[in-house]
Amino acid sequence: MTDLRVGSASSPLPSPAPDVCIAVLIRHGATDASAAQPQILQGQATDSPLSAVGERQALQTAEFLATRRIDQLFCSPMKRAQQTASPIAAVHALRPTLVPEIIEADLGRWELRSWDQIAHDEPVEYEQFIARPDIHAYGGGESIAAVRDRALPAIERVMASCLGKSIALVTHRIVIRACVAHLLGAPLAESRRVSPSTCGVSLLRYSGGKLELIGFNSVFHLGQ
């Protein structure tokens, strides 16, 4: 996979051929909920802003991408994604395009609850979801498969419309998890092992109708 480390010999994004699109796939920066211990689930029903840590991560990500070619910028319509995209847009003089299909998962009644609370209050539903998140939904919301089925075609459509360009896509943890697991050929039942960091940077390549993952979750630019 492509080495995304700052200062590495291969750190600039590859210049795509006319029939290729390269996408930088970015999880939004930290929020109070994403950094909470124990973890608090945060889906599409909670339009949280970035925390101070998340704002710093967004600036670090923009700095990392400042010397790299970004022709167009796309993001989820959620506040935390748009705030992450904003400094990237500023350094590249771009206006982000909102893509509703890459919004975070619908977590249903599990929104803003911890896994410990869910396991205690709904032990059967919790065990079903942990065993098969591909077919059992988050608390009456979406399953991992449902997230993949709406987000992945949207990403492919965006990239197919940007051949010959390098683009950036700012989205969410569960969206990235579902899409990356699919592209790796991993069973969606095991997708929770895919854990993108806040402002982690991954790379996608689209050509000839085929989408592939070429780099995953670089966090070197965050000092991690």
C-alpha positions in Angstrom: 0.0 0.0 0.0 1.0 3.6 -0.5 3.2 5.2 2.2 1.5 8.4 3.4 4.1 9.4 6.0 5.2 13.1 5.9 8.7 13.3 4.5 8.7 9.8 3.0 10.0 9.4 -0.6 6.4 8.5 -1.7 4.5 11.1 0.3 3.1 13.2 -2.6 -0.2 11.8 -3.9 0.3 9.9 -7.2 -0.8 12.0 -10.2 -3.7 10.0 -11.6 -3.8 9.0 -15.2 -6.8 10.4 -17.2 -8.8 7.2 -16.5 -8.0 7.1 -12.8 -9.3 8.9 -9.7 -7.3 8.9 -6.4 -9.3 9.7 -3.2 -8.0 10.6 0.2 -10.6 9.2 2.6 -10.6 11.0 5.9 -12.5 10.3 9.2 -13.6 13.5 10.8 -11.7 14.9 13.8 -12.4 14.1 17.4 -15.6 15.1 19.3 -16.4 14.9 22.9 -18.4 11.8 22.3 -15.7 10.0 20.2 -13.1 10.7 22.9 -15.3 9.7 25.9 -14.3 6.8 28.1 -16.2 4.5 28.0 -17.0 5.1 24.4 -20.2 6.9 23.6 -21.9 5.9 20.3 -22.4 8.9 18.0 -24.4 8.5 14.9 -26.4 10.6 12.4 -28.9 11.8 15.0 -26.2 13.7 16.9 -24.7 16.6 14.9 -21.8 17.2 17.3 -19.1 19.8 16.6 -15.4 19.0 16.8 -13.8 19.2 20.2 -10.6 21.3 20.7 -8.7 18.2 20.0 -10.7 17.6 16.8 -10.1 21.1 15.6 -6.4 20.6 16.1 -6.5 17.3 14.2 -8.4 19.0 11.3 -5.7 21.7 11.1 -2.9 19.0 11.2 -4.7 17.1 8.4 -5.0 20.2 6.3 -1.3 21.0 6.8 -0.5 17.4 5.8 -2.5 17.7 2.6 -1.4 21.3 1.8 1.4 20.2 -0.5 -0.5 17.4 -2.0 -2.7 17.7 -5.1 -6.4 17.9 -4.2 -8.7 18.9 -7.1 -12.1 18.5 -5.4 -13.4 18.0 -1.9 -16.4 16.1 -0.8 -17.8 15.6 2.7 -20.7 14.3 4.8 -23.3 17.0 5.6 -22.7 16.5 9.3 -21.2 19.4 11.3 -18.1 17.4 12.5 -17.3 16.4 8.9 -17.8 19.9 7.5 -15.6 21.4 10.2 -12.9 18.8 9.3 -13.2 19.6 5.7 -13.1 23.4 6.2 -9.3 23.9 6.7 -8.6 21.5 3.8 -10.9 23.6 1.6 -9.1 26.8 2.7 -5.6 25.6 1.8 -6.7 24.4 -1.6 -9.2 27.2 -2.3 -12.0 24.7 -2.7 -15.7 24.6 -1.8 -16.7 21.3 -0.3 -19.5 19.4 -2.0 -21.9 17.6 0.4 -22.7 13.9 -0.2 -25.7 12.9 1.9 -25.1 9.1 1.3 -21.8 9.2 3.3 -23.5 10.5 6.5 -22.8 8.5 9.7 -24.9 5.4 10.5 -28.3 5.5 12.0 -27.8 4.1 15.5 -31.4 4.1 16.4 -32.1 3.9 20.2 -28.4 3.3 20.9 -27.5 6.9 20.0 -25.4 8.5 22.8 -25.3 5.3 24.8 -22.2 3.3 25.8 -21.6 -0.3 24.9 -21.7 -1.1 28.7 -25.2 0.5 28.9 -26.4 -1.3 25.8 -25.1 -4.7 27.0 -26.8 -4.2 30.4 -30.2 -2.9 29.1 -30.5 -5.0 25.9 -28.3 -8.1 26.4 -30.0 -10.1 23.6 -29.9 -7.4 21.0 -26.3 -6.5 22.1 -25.1 -10.1 21.6 -26.8 -10.4 18.3 -25.2 -7.3 17.0 -21.7 -8.1 18.3 -22.0 -11.6 16.6 -23.4 -10.4 13.3 -23.4 -6.6 12.8 -23.8 -7.2 9.1 -27.4 -8.4 9.6 -28.4 -7.0 13.0 -28.8 -3.2 13.1 -27.6 -0.8 15.7 -30.6 -0.5 18.1 -33.3 -0.5 15.3 -31.2 1.7 13.0 -28.9 0.6 10.3 -26.8 -2.6 10.0 -23.2 -2.4 8.7 -24.4 -3.9 5.4 -27.0 -1.1 5.0 -24.3 1.5 5.6 -22.1 -0.1 3.0 -25.0 -0.4 0.5 -25.7 3.3 0.6 -22.2 4.7 1.0 -20.0 2.6 -1.3 -22.0 3.3 -4.5 -22.0 7.0 -3.7 -18.2 7.0 -3.3 -17.8 5.1 -6.5 -20.1 7.5 -8.3 -18.2 10.5 -7.0 -14.9 9.0 -8.1 -16.2 8.0 -11.5 -17.1 11.6 -12.1 -13.6 12.8 -11.1 -11.3 10.7 -13.4 -7.9 12.3 -13.9 -8.2 14.0 -10.5 -7.1 13.6 -6.9 -10.0 14.3 -4.4 -10.6 14.2 -0.7 -13.7 12.6 1.0 -14.4 13.4 4.7 -16.8 11.0 6.3 -17.3 8.9 9.4 -16.1 5.9 11.3 -18.8 3.4 10.5 -19.0 4.4 6.9 -15.2 3.9 6.5 -15.4 0.6 8.4 -18.1 -0.8 6.2 -16.5 0.3 3.0 -12.9 -0.7 3.9 -14.0 -4.2 5.1 -15.8 -4.7 1.8 -12.8 -3.6 -0.3 -10.5 -5.9 1.7 -12.8 -8.8 1.0 -13.3 -9.3 4.8 -16.7 -10.6 6.1 -18.8 -7.7 7.2 -19.5 -9.8 10.3 -15.9 -9.0 11.3 -15.9 -5.4 10.2 -15.7 -4.0 13.8 -12.0 -5.0 13.6 -11.6 -2.1 11.1 -11.1 0.9 13.3 -10.3 4.2 11.6 -8.8 6.9 13.9 -10.2 10.4 14.1 -8.6 12.3 11.1 -6.9 9.0 10.0 -6.1 9.2 6.3 -6.7 6.3 3.8 -6.3 6.1 0.0 -8.7 4.8 -2.6 -8.1 4.3 -6.3 -10.8 4.1 -8.9 -10.2 2.9 -12.5 -12.1 0.9 -15.1 -15.1 0.6 -12.9 -13.0 -0.9 -10.1 -12.5 0.6 -6.6 -9.6 -0.5 -4.5 -8.0 0.4 -1.2 -4.3 1.4 -1.5 -3.6 2.8 1.9 -5.3 2.7 5.3 -5.5 4.9 8.4 -2.3 6.9 8.3 -2.0 9.0 11.5 1.7 10.1 11.2 0.6 13.7 10.6 -1.1 13.7 14.0 2.1 12.8 15.8 0.8 9.3 16.6 
